[in-house]
Amino acid sequence: MFVALGGLALFLIGISRIASALQTTVGPATRRWMATATRSPLRALLAGTAVSAATQSGTATAVTVLGLVSGGLVAVREGIALSLGAKVGATLAIQLAAFKITAYALPLIGVGYLIALWPRARGIGQLLLGAGLLFLGLDVTVNSMTGLSGTPLFALLVETLERQPFAMALLGAALGAALSSTNAVAAIALGLFAAGAVTLPAALALLVGGNVGGTVLAVLASRTLDAPAQRVAMTHLAWKFVVAGGVVTFAGPLAAGVAAIGGDAARQVANAHTLFNVLAAVLGTLVAGPMAALAARAVPQREDDTTPKYLRDEAVGDLHLATGLALRETVRISDQVAVMTDLATQFLRAGKWDPDPIAVREAKVDRLTQRVVDYLAILRATHGTDANTERLLLVATELEHLGDQIRRMYRREQRLADMGVEFSREGRAELGDTAEQVLSRMRQAFTAFATGDLPLAQAVIAGRPQLEAHVAKMRLNHLARLEARLPESHASSSHHLEVLTLLRQMDASVTRVAGWAVEAHEGAAGRA
């Protein structure tokens, strides 16, 4: 069993290497390709299939689709088709693995490793290395299944599951959710069937269950996004569940059809894996419209829509009313910035960044800011300049600037990861503590701005020197680690100092927002 686990790990590492190598080549263009697939569900299906086939990362592609949907670049109907197509293209890895080329696994690993040492050909080397690991892992998994199938306990378990195909599918769903990979479950099914441990109908039930479980990660990722993204993720899961239920019900006849296509055991499982995803994708694309309508009723739109909620063109004639509406919309922007900062703080402390939730909110902040700025410009052109609209303009643009700072923080972390370097444990903890202090002060400043709480705004301003002193202390702590010649601190020094600078600049923006809140209160008191 442990040998099988090791083989499966090699298989997954191989897929990850291939995906990383391909992402380097075509990754930057994938979001643009998918964003253009908005004309029809069929076009979206083809785009999703092509992108995931090129990147060999169906789950990552599906999560990227959620970001595009949440950002308003792709509609829910096309998002469903894109997500289904992502799983079709990812089956290419199992198709390649099913060929009898395991004898070339070790040569591919060796040649790929040597080529990867040459910077200009690193992508090709990583691709060959990943392919070798994939083939080697599959070979180890299949061979280990042969020995595993001879043990009495395993034989009893398989015999029980054979009589309960839905239990086999449930096992596959659990494995797919745990491993976050439909290909991993397909590899297990391939190994079991090739070893003669299970029949083809049982292998079919296992792999379709794995395809259902493989959608769970996207559902979890959608929880941090808005309603349209959640609709796509939930619809994908529900549709795969429905199709998988039909396949398991008629597993016997369908397995006979797969066997009639021909090929050895590995080829039959690979064909079943691809055919299931193609069937689910094509049928799902045909009914994507009705499913999107049902999803809209099941997952209603939440408050944080991507369009302005309070701005009203008919209110432009009333300066006081229109300014109040612009204030409420600006507060909505501040809520999004606070969520972005909260996410960035969590990622900074953990050292594992998921850029999509932050990118989606940054796109929302940019759009809302542009609408607020345009609205205020109309107000100022209609009624002339005044202090209130000027402060709102300053706050809105400052909030957009905060979003940019968070993105720069992620880019710093990404450069560090590309170099294979990590912050020291102490350094990362200190960065996390500093980010939490900035986040706490941000929430106070935004609350003061939204409610006109003068003492709270003044407390934020008064606390600025303390934050400056804290950042200075963190710099000295970092320099002390450099003097102690800690290798992590030396390698990450410029990045550590840059992140501290970004946090300090973010707090300066927070303090300015608090200052404008004080000015607004004083202006209101003067008018009274």
HUGI-V543421 format. One record per helix or strand. SS is the DSSP state (H for helix, E for strand). FROM is the first residue (numbers start at 1). LEN is the number of residues. If there is no record, write none. Layout:
BEGIN
SS,FROM,LEN / SS,FROM,LEN
END
This chain:
BEGIN
H,2,34 / H,41,15 / H,58,13 / H,76,14 / H,92,6 / H,102,15 / H,119,30 / H,152,12 / H,165,15 / H,182,13 / H,200,14 / H,216,7 / H,227,23 / H,251,11 / H,265,22 / H,288,11 / H,313,3 / H,319,32 / H,355,29 / H,387,32 / H,425,27 / H,454,9 / H,464,20 / H,487,5 / H,493,35
END
